[in-house]
Amino acid sequence: MVRWSHGGRSRALIGSLHDTVCAVSVVVVLPTYNEAENVRRVITDLSCTVTKPSVLVVDDSSPDGTAGVVREMMAEHPQLSLLERRNKTGLRAAYVSGFQAVLDLPGVDVIVQMDADGSHGPADLDRLVAALDAADLAIGSRYVGGGGVEGWPWYRRSLSVAGNWYAKRWLSRGIADWTGGFKAWRADCLRKMDLATVQSDGYAFQVELTARALGSGARVVELPITFGNRTIGQSKMSAAIAVEAVRVIPRLRRYAS
C-alpha cells in the first residue's frame, strides 16, 4: 500500500512512483472523492491505451472506499500509485498535491489531468499526448469543431456555455473551452508555474491554469472530445463553484492579457 498523508511527504510514495515512471514518461493525475464505482473502469481503460501511462490517484479520504479499490488494483497494475490525503479540501489542493509529487520525479515528460467519473474518455489520451509534439498544453475541448457533450440536462449545458462565455469575455485569448478539465501538459510547462500560489477551485481552477500557461508563453492547442455525463455517483458541481468562478475569473486577466 502507498500512502501519503496531506501535509507530509512519504518516501514510499515517491519511490513507488519512481519505479513506475522509469519506463513510462507520461503520468495521469486522477483526483477522486467517492468514485469507488467509477475508478476501476477508468484505470483499466487507461491501461489499454497506446500510451499506457503511469497513474497517480489522489484520494481525499473518500468514505465510500475509493482508496481501497485502488489498493486492490495496484497488485495487477504496477503503473498505479495512490496518494491519500486526510481531508477533502477541493480540486485545487488535490491536483496541486499530485502535480508536485510527480514533478519531483526524474524522467517525467508529460502530466495529464482528467476526471475519474468516466466523463473523460481514456481513449482520447493518446491524441492529447501526441499533440504535445507541437504544443506545451493540449486541452480536450467540448467546444471546438467535432467536440461535444452527451447526456447533459439543459441547465448543466447552459451553465457550462455561460461559464465559457464569461471566461472568454474577460480573457479573450482564443480558447474555446476554458473550463475543460481534460488536459495534457509538458512537465516543463507546469514547472514554470508557481503552483503553490494557485487559489481557485472548480471551474475557476481550470481557467486559472490555462490562463497562467498562456501568460508564461506556452503553446496551447485544443482537440475535440466528447464529454459524457457521469452515469454513476453524484456530480461535484455546485452553485458555490459557479459563484467562485464569477468572482475569480476577472482577476485572472493579468495572466492571459
N, C-alpha and C positions, 0 to 999 in steps of 0.2 A: 504494500500500500504506500502511496505517496501522499504526503500531507504537508500543506503549508498554511499555517495559521496567519490570518490577517495581522499585519504589524510586525511580522518577523519572517526572516528568510530561512528556508530549510535546505541544507546541503543535499539531503536525499532527493528533493525535487530537482534541484539543479543538475545533480548527477544523472538522474533518470532522463531528463530532457536531453542532456548532452549525449547520452547513449543513443537516443532515438534520432537525433538530427545529424549524427556523424555522416550518414549516407544520404540523408534527405534534407535539402536546404529550405524546404517550404514547411512552415508551421501554421496550422489553423488554431486561432484562439477562440474558444467556444464558451461564452458565459452561460450559466444555467441557474435557474431558480424554479423548482418544481417542474422539471422536464423529464421525469423518470420514464414516462411513456413515449417520449419522442427521441431522447438522446441516443438510445441504442440504434435506432434506424439511421440516424444521421451519421453516427460514427461508422457503421457498417457501410453505408453508401460512400463515404469519403474514402474508405479503404479500397473501393473498387474503381476509383478514378485513375487515370493515367499518371497523374502527379504522385499519388499515394503519399500524401503529406503526413508529417507528424501532427498530432492533435493534442492541444492542452485544454482540458476542460477546467473552467474556473467556476466553482460552485459556491454559492453563498449560503451554505448550511441548509440546503433545501429540506424541509420537513417531510417531503414525500419520498426520500431515499434516493434522490438522483445520484449522489456521490457513491452510494452502494452499488448501483447499477454500473457506474463507470469502473469501480474497483473490480467488479466481476469480469468486465470485458478486458481488463488490462492483461490478463493471462493469455488471451487469444489475439490481442492486438498490441504487439510490442512497441508500436509507434505512439501509443496512447499514454498520456500522463494526466495527473489530477492535482489541481491546486484548490484546497479547501479554505475558505475564508469564514471567520467566526460569525459575521453579521451580514445581513442584507443591506448594503449601502449604495445600491444603484448601479446602473450600467457603466457609468464613467469609471467608478472605482474598480469594478471587475475588469474592465478592459485595460485600464492603466496598469493594474497589478499583473495581468497576463502579459501585456506588451513588455513591461520592464523585465519580467522573468526571462522572456525569450531573447530580448535584446542583449542581455548579459552573456549570452552564449556565443561561442565562435562558430563560424560556418553557416549562419542563418542568412539567407539572401532575401527571402520573401515571407511576409506575415500576412495572413488572411483573417479577416473578421467576418463572422456570419452568425445568424440566429440558429438556435438549437431546436426551434419548434417545427422545423420542416418547411418553413415558408421560403427559404433559400435552397435552391436545388443544387446538391453537391455535384451534379453533372456539369454545372456551369463553371466549376472551379478551374478546370483545365484552361478554358478560354480566358479567364481573368488573369491567371498566372502567365499565360503565353503573351498577353498584351503588354506585360512589363518589359518585353524586349525593346519597346519603344516608348515607355512611359514610366513614371515613378509611382503613380496611383491609378489603379483600374477600378472603376465603380460599376457594379452590376445595376443597371438602370431600368426602372419601370417606365420611364417617360421619354426614351428615345425610340426611333422607329424600330419596330419589331419587339419592343418591350411591352409589358402589361401586367395586370393583376387578375387573379381568379378567385372567385368566392367571397369577395368583399361585399358587405352591405353598403348601401348608398352613403350612409353617414361616415363610414370609415374611409371610403373613396373620397368623399368631399373634404374630409379633414386633411387627408394626405395632399390632395391637389392644392388646397388653400395654404398648407404649410410650405409647399414648394414655391408657390406664387409669392408668398411673403418673403421667403429667403431670397428669391431672385430679385425682388423689388429692392431689397437692401444691399445685396451683394453683387448682383448683376455681373457674373463672370462667365456666362455661357454654360453653366452646369444645369442639366435638366432635372436631375434627381438629387437634390441637396440632402434629403432626409434618408436616403437609402443606406442600409447597414451591411451590405454585402460588398466588401472591398478587399482588394489585394494591394499590398504596399511593398515597395522595395524597402528592405530593412533600413537602409541608409537614410531614406526619406523620414521615417519615423524617428530615427536617432537625432535628426536635426531639430525636432520639436522638443520643447520643454514640457513633457507630458505631465509632470507634477503640478504644473500651473493650469491645466485644463480644468474648468469649473462646471461645464454644462453636463446635463444628463439627458436621456431620452432623445427626442428629435434633435434638440439643440446640440447634443454631443456629436451626432453625426455631422451636422452642419459645421460645428467648430473645427473638427478635424480636417474636413475638406478645405475650409477657409484658411486654416493655418498652412496646409500644404500649398495652396495657391500662393499665399503670402511668402512662402520660402522659395518660390520659383519652380515648384515641382511641375512636371508634365503630367496632366490628368486626362484620361480618356474614359468614355462611358461605353459600355457594351450592353446590348439589350438582354434582359432576363424577364422571365415570367414569375411574378411573386405569387405564391399560393397561400391562401388563408389557412391558418392552422386548423386542423381537424380534431386535435386532442388538446385538452388543457385550456387555460384561460389566458387571454392577451394581457400583457403588462402595460398596455397603453392606458392612460388616464387623463382626465381633464387637467390635472396638475402639471403633467408633462407638456401638454399643449400650451398652457398658460406660461410655463417657463420659457418655451421657445419664443413666444411673442415678446417676452421681456428681454431675453438674452440676445437674440439674433441681431438687432441693431448695433450692439456693442462689438460684434464680430467684423464689422465693416473695416476696422483698422487692419485686419489681416488680409482681406481679399481686395482691398481697394488699390 
